[in-house]
C-alpha cells in the first residue's frame, strides 16, 4: 500500500518522536543531590496527579490491537465490539471504589506483593513468575508484532525493522526514567492518540456523506447498515460466539475486565503511584470518561469503511486509490490502514503519530511493570535481599532490557496475526478466572485460606479446559453443552470460587485467617466528585445501551 506520505507528514511524526523522547528524558533526570530510589523508579515517587493517572491508564491500555483490531471488528461485526470499552468504564468505577482503597492502604509496589501479604510467599512467587511470562511472551510480543505489522501495512517498513524500531523507541526513555517517564509522556501520547483517532473518524464519516460532515456521515452509515449498530447480538448473528448477547452485560465480560483493570500490574501501577487515594480515584474517573469515547475512535471508522467499500458511488469517488489494500470480511483488519491513505497531508502524520503513540506507550508500560515485578518480587526476595536502591534500580533497567530483547526475538515468529492474537486471548482467559477468584475472595472474605487459594487456582485450569474441549456429543445434559468463550470464563470463575470456599471453610474450622484483610465501611467512602462522576458514567452507559440495544 502507498500512503503518499509527504514532507509535512514526516515532519509531524519526527517532531512527535523528538517531543516524547525529550520529555521522557527530561522528567527522568536525577534531581540535584538526589539519586533515584526504588519508589522514584517504580512508583514515580508517588507523586502523580489525577490527570496524569487518567491519561496514563488510557495510553497503557490502547494499542495497535484497538486501532487495528477493533476497527477490523467494527468492519466485520459492528458496534457490539464496543462493549469491551464501555463495560470497562463501569469496571474502572468499581476498581476505584472497592479495590484501590485496599491496595493503597497496603502500600503496594506490585500486585504479587498483595498475594504475599494476604496469602503466602509461595503463592506470590508462583503468580509473579506467571505474570512475568505473560508480559514477556504474550503482551510485549504481541504489541511489538501487531505494531510492526501496522507500520509495514501503512508505510512499508519491513516487519523486523518495525519491531526493532518500536522497541528502541520505547526503551529510549522508559528504561532510564522508570514509571515517571512513562506516565508523564503518556499525557502527551493520549493527546496524539485522541486527536489522530478523531481525525480518522472525521475523515471516514465526511467521505461517507460526500463532504456533508460528521453528523450527516453518522446518519448515512446508520441508514445503510442499521444492523451494525446492535449492541446485544442474537444467536443468529455470526459473531454471537464472541459476543453472546445479554451475557456480555452479566457474564464473562466482567471476568475479563475485573482481571484486567483490577489486578493487572501494568494498569494498576499508575494508581499505586498517586499522590493520594483521592487523586488515584479521580484519575480512574477520568479514564472511565475517556473509555466512553474510545469506540468513536476505534470502532466507528471500521463501520464507515464497511459502508464505503459496499457503496459503488463512494468507491467511484475514491478512484484507483480506493482499491489499494482493500479490506474484506476475511481481512477486516485492513480497514484502519486503508482509511489512513485518504487523510490530507499533515493529518496523515498526526494519525500515524497517534498509532505510534498507542503502541509505544503500551510497550513502555509493560516494560516498566515487568521489571517492577521481577525486581521487587524475585530479585529482592531471592537473589539480593539487602539490595541497595542503586542496585534495585539498575536491576529494574537490566530486567526490562532482557524482557525487550526476548520479545523482539519472539515477535516475528508469531506468524498469522488474527489466529495468533485470538489464540493468545483465549488461553489467557483460561487462567484469568482462577486468579480473579483468588483475589476477590482474598479481598472480601476473611475465611479464605492460603491452601484454598492454591487449590482453587490450580483447579481453575482443568475447569476452564473442560468447558473448552468437552465434546458436544457426550450427553444431552446441560453440563456438556457448547457455550461461548465469554460464558466459559463466567462459569469457571463461579466454580473456582466454590472450590476455594469449600476448602477454606473445611480448613479453618471456624477461626479467622490471621492474614485476612480487615474491611471497614470507612475505607470505601468516596468524594462527592467521584460519586457524581460515577453516577454520570452509569447514566451515559444506560443511555448508550438503550439507544443501541438491538
C-alpha positions in Angstrom: 0.0 0.0 0.0 1.2 3.5 -0.7 0.1 6.2 1.7 1.8 9.0 -0.2 3.5 10.5 2.9 4.9 13.9 2.2 7.4 16.1 3.9 4.8 17.6 6.3 3.7 14.2 7.5 7.2 13.0 8.2 8.0 16.3 9.9 5.0 16.0 12.2 5.9 12.4 13.1 9.6 13.2 13.7 8.5 16.2 15.8 6.3 13.9 17.9 9.1 11.4 18.4 11.5 14.1 19.5 8.9 15.6 21.8 8.3 12.2 23.5 11.9 11.4 23.9 12.7 14.9 25.1 10.0 14.9 27.8 10.8 11.4 28.8 14.5 12.1 29.3 13.8 15.5 31.0 11.5 14.1 33.7 13.9 11.1 34.1 16.8 13.3 35.1 18.2 12.9 38.7 17.4 15.9 40.8 20.5 17.7 42.3 21.7 15.8 45.3 19.2 13.0 44.9 19.8 9.6 43.4 16.8 7.6 42.2 15.5 5.1 44.7 13.0 2.2 44.2 10.0 4.4 44.9 11.2 7.0 42.4 11.8 4.4 39.6 8.9 2.0 40.1 6.2 4.3 41.6 7.2 7.8 40.2 8.0 9.0 43.7 4.2 8.5 44.5 3.7 12.0 43.0 1.3 11.5 40.1 -1.7 13.9 39.9 -5.1 12.6 38.8 -4.9 13.9 35.2 -1.6 12.1 34.6 -3.0 8.9 36.1 -6.1 9.1 33.9 -4.2 9.8 30.7 -1.6 7.1 31.5 -4.2 4.4 32.2 -5.7 5.0 28.7 -2.3 5.3 26.9 -1.2 2.0 28.5 -4.5 0.3 27.5 -4.9 1.5 23.9 -2.5 -0.1 21.5 -2.4 -1.5 18.0 -4.9 -4.2 18.7 -7.5 -1.4 19.4 -6.7 0.8 16.4 -6.2 -2.1 14.0 -8.1 -5.0 15.7 -11.2 -3.1 16.9 -11.6 -1.2 13.7 -11.5 -4.6 12.0 -14.1 -5.9 14.3 -16.2 -2.9 13.7 -15.9 -3.6 10.0 -16.8 -7.3 10.4 -19.5 -7.2 13.1 -20.3 -3.6 14.1 -20.7 -1.6 17.3 -21.2 -4.7 19.5 -17.4 -4.9 20.0 -17.6 -1.5 21.8 -18.9 -3.4 24.9 -15.2 -4.1 25.7 -14.7 -0.3 26.0 -18.0 0.7 27.5 -18.1 -2.1 30.1 -14.5 -1.1 31.1 -15.8 2.3 32.1 -18.1 0.9 34.8 -15.3 -1.6 35.8 -13.0 1.3 36.4 -15.5 2.8 38.8 -15.7 -0.5 40.8 -11.9 -0.7 40.9 -11.6 2.9 42.1 -14.2 2.5 44.9 -13.6 -1.1 46.2 -10.1 -2.3 45.2 -7.9 0.8 45.3 -8.5 1.8 48.9 -7.2 -1.6 50.0 -4.2 -1.6 47.6 -3.1 1.9 48.5 -3.6 1.3 52.3 -1.3 -1.7 52.0 1.4 0.5 50.3 1.9 -2.0 47.5 4.6 -1.8 44.7 3.2 -4.8 42.9 0.1 -7.0 42.7 2.0 -10.2 43.6 3.1 -8.3 46.8 -0.6 -8.2 47.8 -0.7 -12.0 47.4 2.2 -12.4 49.8 0.5 -10.1 52.4 -2.8 -11.9 52.1 -1.7 -15.5 51.4 1.9 -16.6 51.3 5.3 -16.0 49.7 5.0 -19.3 47.7 1.7 -18.3 46.1 3.2 -14.8 45.4 6.2 -16.3 43.7 4.1 -18.6 41.5 1.9 -15.7 40.3 4.9 -13.4 39.9 6.6 -15.9 37.5 3.3 -16.4 35.7 2.8 -12.6 35.2 6.4 -12.1 34.0 6.0 -14.9 31.5 2.6 -13.5 30.4 4.0 -9.9 29.9 7.1 -11.0 28.0 5.7 -13.8 25.8 2.2 -12.5 25.3 1.8 -8.8 26.0 5.2 -7.4 24.9 5.5 -9.8 22.0 2.0 -9.3 20.5 2.1 -5.5 20.9 5.5 -5.4 19.1 4.2 -7.8 16.4 0.9 -6.0 15.8 2.6 -2.6 15.9 5.3 -3.6 13.4 2.7 -5.2 11.2 0.7 -2.0 11.2 3.8 0.0 10.2 4.5 -2.4 7.5 1.0 -2.2 6.1 0.8 1.6 6.3 4.2 2.8 5.2 6.0 -0.3 4.0 8.6 -0.7 6.8 9.8 -4.3 6.9 8.5 -6.2 9.9 11.8 -6.9 11.6 12.8 -3.2 11.3 9.5 -2.1 12.7 9.9 -4.5 15.7 13.4 -3.1 16.4 12.4 0.5 15.9 9.4 0.4 18.2 11.5 -1.5 20.9 14.3 1.1 20.8 11.8 4.0 20.9 10.1 2.6 24.0 13.3 1.7 25.6 15.0 5.1 25.0 13.1 6.8 27.8 11.3 4.1 29.8 14.4 2.0 30.8 16.2 5.0 32.2 13.3 7.0 33.7 11.0 4.3 35.0 7.4 4.9 35.7 7.8 8.7 36.0 9.0 8.9 32.4 6.3 6.5 31.2 3.4 8.3 33.0 4.3 11.9 32.0 5.0 11.0 28.4 1.6 9.2 28.4 -0.1 12.5 28.9 1.3 13.7 25.5 0.7 10.3 23.9 -3.0 10.5 24.8 -3.3 13.9 23.1 -1.9 12.4 19.9 -3.9 9.3 20.3 -7.3 11.1 20.7 -6.6 13.8 18.1 -5.2 11.4 15.5 -8.1 8.9 16.1 -10.7 11.7 15.8 -9.1 12.9 12.6 -9.5 9.5 11.0 -13.1 9.2 12.3 -13.9 12.7 10.9 -12.4 11.8 7.5 -14.3 8.5 7.2 -17.7 10.0 8.1 -17.1 13.1 6.0 -16.3 10.9 3.0 -19.4 8.7 3.5 -21.5 11.8 3.5 -19.7 13.3 0.4 -18.4 16.3 2.4 -21.5 17.0 4.4 -19.8 16.5 7.8 -19.7 14.1 10.7 -23.4 14.1 11.7 -24.6 13.5 8.1 -22.0 10.8 7.9 -23.2 9.1 11.0 -26.8 9.2 9.7 -25.7 7.8 6.3 -23.8 5.0 8.0 -26.7 4.1 10.3 -29.2 4.2 7.5 -27.0 2.0 5.3 -26.3 -0.7 8.0 -28.6 -0.4 11.0 -27.8 -4.0 12.0 -24.2 -3.0 12.5 -25.3 -0.8 15.4 -26.8 -3.5 17.6 -25.0 -3.9 20.9 -26.8 -7.1 22.0 -26.5 -9.8 19.4 -28.9 -12.6 19.0 -28.0 -16.3 18.3 -28.4 -15.9 14.6 -25.5 -13.4 14.4 -22.2 -15.0 13.2 -20.4 -13.1 16.0 -22.6 -14.4 18.8 -19.9 -16.9 19.9 -17.6 -14.0 20.6 -20.2 -11.6 22.0 -23.0 -13.8 23.4 -25.9 -11.4 23.7 -27.1 -10.4 27.2 -24.2 -12.5 28.7 -21.9 -9.6 27.6 -23.6 -7.5 30.3 -23.9 -10.1 33.1 -21.4 -12.8 32.3 -17.8 -13.3 31.4 -17.1 -9.8 30.3 -16.9 -8.9 34.0 -14.2 -11.6 34.5 -12.0 -10.2 31.7 -12.5 -6.6 32.8 -12.1 -7.0 36.5 -9.0 -9.1 36.0 -7.5 -6.6 33.5 -8.3 -3.3 35.3 -8.1 -4.5 38.9 -5.2 -7.0 39.0 -3.0 -6.2 36.0 0.3 -4.8 37.1 0.9 -2.5 34.1 -2.5 -1.0 34.5 -2.9 -0.7 38.3 0.7 0.5 38.8 -0.3 4.0 37.8 -2.8 4.3 40.6 -0.3 3.0 43.2 1.9 5.9 42.2 -0.7 8.5 43.0 -0.2 11.4 45.5 -3.1 10.1 47.5 -6.1 7.8 47.3 -8.4 10.7 46.3 -6.0 11.6 43.4 -6.0 7.9 42.2 -9.8 7.8 42.3 -10.1 11.0 40.2 -7.6 9.5 37.7 -9.7 6.4 37.5 -12.8 8.5 36.9 -11.1 10.5 34.1 -10.1 7.2 32.4 -13.7 5.9 32.7 -15.0 9.0 30.8 -12.3 8.6 28.2 -13.4 5.0 27.8 -16.8 6.2 26.7 -15.4 7.9 23.7 -12.8 5.3 22.6 -15.3 3.4 20.3 -15.8 6.7 18.4 -12.1 6.5 17.6 -11.5 2.8 17.1 -14.9 1.2 16.1 -16.9 3.8 14.1 -14.1 4.1 11.4 -14.4 0.3 10.8 -18.1 0.5 10.3 -17.7 3.5 8.0 -15.1 1.6 6.0 -17.6 -1.3 5.5 -20.2 1.1 4.2 -17.7 2.8 1.8 -16.5 -0.4 0.1 -20.0 -1.6 -0.4 -21.2 1.6 -1.9 -20.3 1.8 -5.7 -20.8 5.6 -5.7 -18.4 6.2 -2.9 -15.8 3.8 -4.4 -16.1 5.6 -7.7 -15.3 8.9 -5.9 -12.2 7.4 -4.4 -10.9 6.3 -7.7 -7.9 3.9 -8.1 -6.6 4.8 -4.6 -9.6 3.1 -3.1 -8.5 -0.3 -4.4 -5.2 -0.3 -2.6 -5.2 -2.8 0.4 -8.9 -3.1 0.2 -10.4 -4.6 3.4 -12.8 -7.5 3.3 -14.7 -9.7 5.8 -11.9 -12.2 5.7 -9.3 -9.4 6.0 -11.1 -6.9 8.2 -8.0 -5.7 10.0 -7.1 -3.8 6.8 -9.9 -1.3 7.5 -8.0 1.2 9.6 -4.8 1.3 7.5 -7.0 1.6 4.3 -8.7 4.7 5.7 -5.4 6.4 6.6 -4.4 6.8 3.0 -7.2 9.2 2.4 -6.2 11.7 5.1 -4.9 15.0 3.8 -1.2 15.9 4.1 -0.4 16.8 7.7 -3.3 14.8 9.2 -1.6 11.7 7.9 1.4 12.5 10.1 -0.9 13.1 13.1 -2.8 9.9 12.6 0.4 7.9 12.2 1.8 9.6 15.3 -1.4 8.5 17.1 -0.9 4.9 16.1 2.8 5.0 17.2 1.8 6.7 20.5 -0.7 3.9 21.2 2.0 1.2 20.5 4.9 2.8 22.2 3.0 3.9 25.4 1.8 0.3 25.9 5.3 -1.1 25.3 6.8 1.3 27.8 4.1 0.4 30.4 4.6 -3.3 30.0 8.4 -3.0 30.2 8.2 -1.0 33.4 5.7 -3.4 35.1 7.7 -6.5 34.0 10.8 -5.0 35.6 8.9 -4.0 38.7 7.6 -7.5 39.4 10.9 -9.2 38.6 12.9 -6.7 40.8 10.6 -6.4 43.8 9.2 -10.0 43.9 12.0 -12.1 42.6 15.4 -10.2 42.8 14.9 -8.7 46.2 13.1 -11.8 47.5 15.5 -14.5 46.4 18.7 -13.1 44.8 19.7 -10.0 46.8 17.6 -9.4 49.9 19.8 -6.5 51.0 20.0 -4.7 47.6 20.6 -1.0 47.8 18.4 1.5 45.9 21.1 1.8 43.2 21.2 -2.0 42.7 17.4 -2.2 42.7 17.0 0.5 40.1 19.8 -1.0 37.9 18.3 -4.4 38.1 15.0 -2.9 37.0 16.7 -1.5 33.9 18.5 -4.7 33.1 15.4 -6.9 33.5 13.4 -4.6 31.3 16.1 -4.7 28.6 16.3 -8.5 28.8 12.5 -8.7 28.5 12.5 -6.5 25.5 15.2 -8.5 23.7 13.3 -11.7 24.2 10.1 -10.1 22.9 11.9 -8.8 19.9 13.2 -12.3 19.1 9.7 -13.8 19.6 7.6 -11.2 17.8 8.4 -12.1 14.2 7.7 -15.7 14.9 4.0 -15.2 15.7 3.1 -15.8 12.1 -0.6 -15.1 11.4 -1.9 -12.0 13.1 -5.6 -12.9 13.7 -5.0 -16.6 14.6 -2.1 -15.8 16.9 -3.9 -13.0 18.7 -7.2 -14.9 19.2 -5.2 -18.0 20.4 -3.4 -15.9 23.0 -6.6 -14.1 24.2 -8.4 -17.4 24.6 -5.7 -19.2 26.5 -5.0 -16.2 28.7 -8.7 -16.3 29.5 -8.3 -19.9 30.7 -6.1 -18.7 33.6 -7.6 -15.3 34.5 -10.9 -16.6 36.1 -8.9 -18.6 38.7 -6.6 -15.7 39.5 -9.6 -13.3 39.8 -11.3 -15.8 42.2 -8.2 -15.8 44.4 -8.1 -12.0 44.6 -11.9 -11.4 45.0 -12.2 -13.9 47.9 -8.9 -12.7 49.4 -10.1 -9.2 49.4 -13.6 -9.6 50.7 -13.9 -13.0 52.5 -11.9 -13.2 55.8 -12.1 -17.0 55.9 -10.2 -17.6 52.6 -7.1 -19.6 53.3 -3.8 -20.0 51.5 -4.4 -23.7 50.9 -7.9 -22.9 49.5 -6.4 -20.2 47.2 -3.7 -22.5 45.8 -6.1 -25.5 45.2 -8.6 -23.2 43.6 -6.1 -21.5 41.3 -4.7 -24.9 40.2 -8.2 -26.4 39.8 -9.4 -23.5 37.7 -7.3 -24.5 34.7 -8.8 -28.0 34.2 -12.3 -26.5 34.9 -11.7 -23.9 32.1 -10.3 -26.6 29.8 -13.3 -28.8 30.4 -15.6 -26.1 29.1 -13.3 -25.5 26.1 -12.8 -29.1 25.0 -15.7 -31.2 26.3 -17.3 -32.9 23.2 -20.8 -31.8 22.4 -21.9 -35.4 21.8 -21.2 -36.9 25.2 -24.6 -36.2 26.6 -27.8 -34.2 26.3 -27.2 -32.9 29.8 -26.6 -29.1 30.1 -23.2 -30.0 31.7 -21.9 -30.9 28.2 -23.3 -28.1 26.1 -21.0 -26.0 24.0 -21.0 -22.4 25.4 -19.5 -19.2 24.1 -16.0 -18.5 25.4 -17.1 -15.4 27.4 -19.7 -17.6 29.3 -17.0 -20.2 29.9 -15.0 -17.6 31.8 -18.0 -16.7 33.9 -18.8 -20.4 34.8 -15.1 -21.1 35.6 -15.0 -18.1 38.0 -18.1 -19.3 39.9 -16.9 -22.9 40.2 -13.4 -21.9 41.2 -14.8 -19.6 43.9 -16.9 -22.5 45.2 -13.8 -24.8 45.3 -11.8 -22.1 47.2 -14.8 -21.6 49.6 -15.2 -25.3 50.4 -11.5 -25.9 51.0 -11.2 -22.7 53.1 -14.3 -23.5 55.2 -13.2 -27.1 55.9 -9.6 -26.0 56.7 -10.0 -23.0 59.0 -12.7 -24.7 61.1 -14.3 -21.5 62.5 -11.1 -19.4 63.0 -10.4 -16.3 61.0 -7.3 -16.3 58.9 -4.6 -14.2 60.5 -3.8 -12.6 57.2 -7.4 -11.7 56.5 -8.0 -8.1 55.5 -9.9 -6.0 58.0 -12.7 -4.4 56.0 -14.2 -1.2 57.4 -17.0 0.8 55.9 -15.0 4.0 56.1 -12.4 2.5 53.6 -14.9 2.8 50.8 -16.1 6.3 51.3 -15.5 8.4 48.2 -15.5 12.1 47.5 -18.6 14.0 46.1 -16.6 14.5 42.8 -16.1 10.7 42.4 -19.7 9.9 43.3 -21.2 12.5 40.9 -18.8 11.4 38.1 -19.5 7.7 38.7 -23.3 8.4 38.5 -22.8 10.3 35.3 -20.8 7.4 33.7 -23.6 5.0 34.7 -26.3 7.2 33.2 -24.4 7.7 30.0 -23.8 3.9 29.7 -27.5 3.3 30.3 -28.4 5.8 27.6 -26.0 4.2 25.1 -27.3 0.7 25.6 -30.9 1.9 25.5 -30.3 3.6 22.1 -28.2 0.7 20.6 -29.7 -2.3 22.3 -30.6 -4.0 19.0 
